[in-house]
Amino acid sequence: MRILILGHGVRGRTYEQYARAHPGEYEIAAIADPVSPSATVRDWTDALETPADAAIIALPDRLHCAAAKAALAKGLHILLEKPIGCSWAECEEIRAAQAAARRLVLTGYVLRFAAYYRRLTEVLRSGVIGELTSIHHLSAISYGKAAHAFCRGNWAREADGTSTLVQKCTHDFDLIAWWARGKACTRMASFGSLMHWRPQNAPAGAAARCTDCPAAVRAACPFDAHRLYCERTDLRYHFPDESDAAMEKVVAESPYGRCVYACGNDAVDHQTVLMEFDGGLTVTLEMESFSARRGRTTHFYGTRGEIAADGETIEIRPFLGAPQTIVPAQRGNHGGGDREIMSAFARLAAASPARYAGILEASLVSHRLAFRAEALRRDV
Ligand SMILES: NC(=O)c1ccc[n+]([C@@H]2O[C@H](COP(=O)([O-])OP(=O)(O)OC[C@H]3O[C@@H](n4cnc5c(N)ncnc54)[C@H](O)[C@@H]3O)[C@@H](O)[C@H]2O)c1
């Protein structure tokens, strides 16, 4: 497939790497980005002038809807990063555009393609823990990643895109919908807020930028930008140049060097959603910024046993018989999901167009749940 890569940030670069490593599957016709030196054009609208079969939409959330509709109108298949749209109305616009164009819209739900989650879902479906009664799912962002994305970064202000829950947890709602096997969510409640990264919580003497902050205040601050970007390396993948010198510059000059208490952010930092599904299955989803560890942890309770899944191991504890631990092999980003989704994209595009609408519909279930939960949080 000849592809256009719209947005050459973290996600766009990931998909580009796959495409370059698999010339038998993909040929890159254009890359659009206003700042990336590897881009061939500056704006996504210009890239759509290049003949192609498909577009990968890895743009900021607020551009997803316009770009998806324009790409579909050009007759392109799309791999659309999540969230599909920033509101349910935008999701519906994309659904209408897909129906008119009859092209594939594959959402960037990489976890569905990851070996770990495939194996976990297989185990659940095997019936080894009987009928599922409840799921407790924690999506732990971690304080460093959350400070990067939802306080200092791209997703700090809801008006620039969408809520933290929609942005971060559409993945989690998608997993939950997968595990609930098409059952309808009959009741829901949701609570959450921005508790901590507010000006009134700034330590006495804190400056607007970490580099200007008194040493004693910085030393006591877990969110000090120098510590997060220069002393650690795990957040550097967000930047095209990961060198020490580039990171010093990020901290000194970019928005990522601002004090976390002075970022004008309004994205919530923690949220809980309670759900009841048809037949009685209950689910709690917790999104948490203030965790030491980043990742997803899920406990499944069933009428014949329990499963504890921590993102690496799957511990099956049946009430009868021996417990078992499975450690699925995970190679690459998102447990291999980034690679697998790219291999699936070309395959699914070549499948019968009759399947396309169902593929988008399955991804919209998670968005419907996320927007509903967000509306309930605001109502309370
Ligand atoms: N599936 C996943 O697990 C996953 C993970 C992270 C991010 N995402 C999603 O992927 C998308 C991109 O996220 P990211 O982390 O790569 O962000 P990013 O900021 O690193 O990349 C976005 C890129 O789009 C470019 N851009 C902005 N305006 C543009 C325009 N008009 N034309 C062309 N390019 C433009 C920016 O310069 C930037 O390089 C987001 O929607 C995000 O929600 C998905």
The ligand as an SDF file (V2000), in Angstrom:
LIG
                    3D

 44 48  0  0  0  0  0  0  0  0999 V2000
   -2.3800    4.1080   20.0400 N   0  0  0  0  0  0  0  0  0  0  0  0
   -1.6570    4.5400   21.0540 C   0  0  0  0  0  0  0  0  0  0  0  0
   -1.3240    3.7860   21.9530 O   0  0  0  0  0  0  0  0  0  0  0  0
   -1.2380    5.9780   21.1230 C   0  0  0  0  0  0  0  0  0  0  0  0
   -0.1650    6.3500   21.9230 C   0  0  0  0  0  0  0  0  0  0  0  0
    0.2000    7.6810   21.9380 C   0  0  0  0  0  0  0  0  0  0  0  0
   -0.4950    8.6080   21.1920 C   0  0  0  0  0  0  0  0  0  0  0  0
   -1.5580    8.2200   20.4290 N   0  0  0  0  0  0  0  0  0  0  0  0
   -2.3110    9.1730   19.5940 C   0  0  0  0  0  0  0  0  0  0  0  0
   -1.5480    9.4650   18.4290 O   0  0  0  0  0  0  0  0  0  0  0  0
   -1.7340   10.8310   18.0510 C   0  0  0  0  0  0  0  0  0  0  0  0
   -0.3760   11.4940   17.9340 C   0  0  0  0  0  0  0  0  0  0  0  0
    0.2590   11.4280   19.2030 O   0  0  0  0  0  0  0  0  0  0  0  0
    1.8290   11.6230   19.3460 P   0  0  0  0  0  0  0  0  0  0  0  0
    2.1780   11.1340   20.6920 O   0  0  0  0  0  0  0  0  0  0  0  0
    2.5260   11.0680   18.1490 O   0  0  0  0  0  0  0  0  0  0  0  0
    1.9000   13.2200   19.3420 O   0  0  0  0  0  0  0  0  0  0  0  0
    3.0640   14.1230   18.7860 P   0  0  0  0  0  0  0  0  0  0  0  0
    2.7890   15.4910   19.2790 O   0  0  0  0  0  0  0  0  0  0  0  0
    4.3770   13.4940   19.0770 O   0  0  0  0  0  0  0  0  0  0  0  0
    2.8210   14.0730   17.1940 O   0  0  0  0  0  0  0  0  0  0  0  0
    1.8550   14.8280   16.5160 C   0  0  0  0  0  0  0  0  0  0  0  0
    2.5390   15.4500   15.3070 C   0  0  0  0  0  0  0  0  0  0  0  0
    1.5690   16.0920   14.4840 O   0  0  0  0  0  0  0  0  0  0  0  0
    2.1990   17.2360   13.9210 C   0  0  0  0  0  0  0  0  0  0  0  0
    1.2090   18.1780   13.3990 N   0  0  0  0  0  0  0  0  0  0  0  0
    0.5430   19.1580   14.0630 C   0  0  0  0  0  0  0  0  0  0  0  0
   -0.2440   19.8360   13.2120 N   0  0  0  0  0  0  0  0  0  0  0  0
   -0.0810   19.2760   11.9850 C   0  0  0  0  0  0  0  0  0  0  0  0
   -0.6070   19.5370   10.7030 C   0  0  0  0  0  0  0  0  0  0  0  0
   -1.4920   20.5250   10.5170 N   0  0  0  0  0  0  0  0  0  0  0  0
   -0.2160   18.7720    9.6580 N   0  0  0  0  0  0  0  0  0  0  0  0
    0.6850   17.7800    9.8390 C   0  0  0  0  0  0  0  0  0  0  0  0
    1.2310   17.4790   11.0430 N   0  0  0  0  0  0  0  0  0  0  0  0
    0.8500   18.2200   12.0960 C   0  0  0  0  0  0  0  0  0  0  0  0
    3.0120   17.7970   15.0760 C   0  0  0  0  0  0  0  0  0  0  0  0
    4.0330   18.6730   14.6120 O   0  0  0  0  0  0  0  0  0  0  0  0
    3.5550   16.5280   15.7080 C   0  0  0  0  0  0  0  0  0  0  0  0
    4.8420   16.2000   15.2110 O   0  0  0  0  0  0  0  0  0  0  0  0
   -2.6250   11.4510   19.0920 C   0  0  0  0  0  0  0  0  0  0  0  0
   -3.9350   11.5170   18.6240 O   0  0  0  0  0  0  0  0  0  0  0  0
   -2.5450   10.4960   20.2710 C   0  0  0  0  0  0  0  0  0  0  0  0
   -3.7340   10.4530   21.0180 O   0  0  0  0  0  0  0  0  0  0  0  0
   -1.9210    6.9180   20.3750 C   0  0  0  0  0  0  0  0  0  0  0  0
  1  2  1  0
  2  3  2  0
  2  4  1  0
  4  5  1  0
  4 44  2  0
  5  6  2  0
  6  7  1  0
  7  8  2  0
  8  9  1  0
  8 44  1  0
  9 10  1  0
  9 42  1  0
 10 11  1  0
 11 12  1  0
 11 40  1  0
 12 13  1  0
 13 14  1  0
 14 15  2  0
 14 16  1  0
 14 17  1  0
 17 18  1  0
 18 19  2  0
 18 20  1  0
 18 21  1  0
 21 22  1  0
 22 23  1  0
 23 24  1  0
 23 38  1  0
 24 25  1  0
 25 26  1  0
 25 36  1  0
 26 27  1  0
 26 35  1  0
 27 28  2  0
 28 29  1  0
 29 30  1  0
 29 35  2  0
 30 31  1  0
 30 32  2  0
 32 33  1  0
 33 34  2  0
 34 35  1  0
 36 37  1  0
 36 38  1  0
 38 39  1  0
 40 41  1  0
 40 42  1  0
 42 43  1  0
M  CHG  2   8   1  16  -1
M  END
$$$$
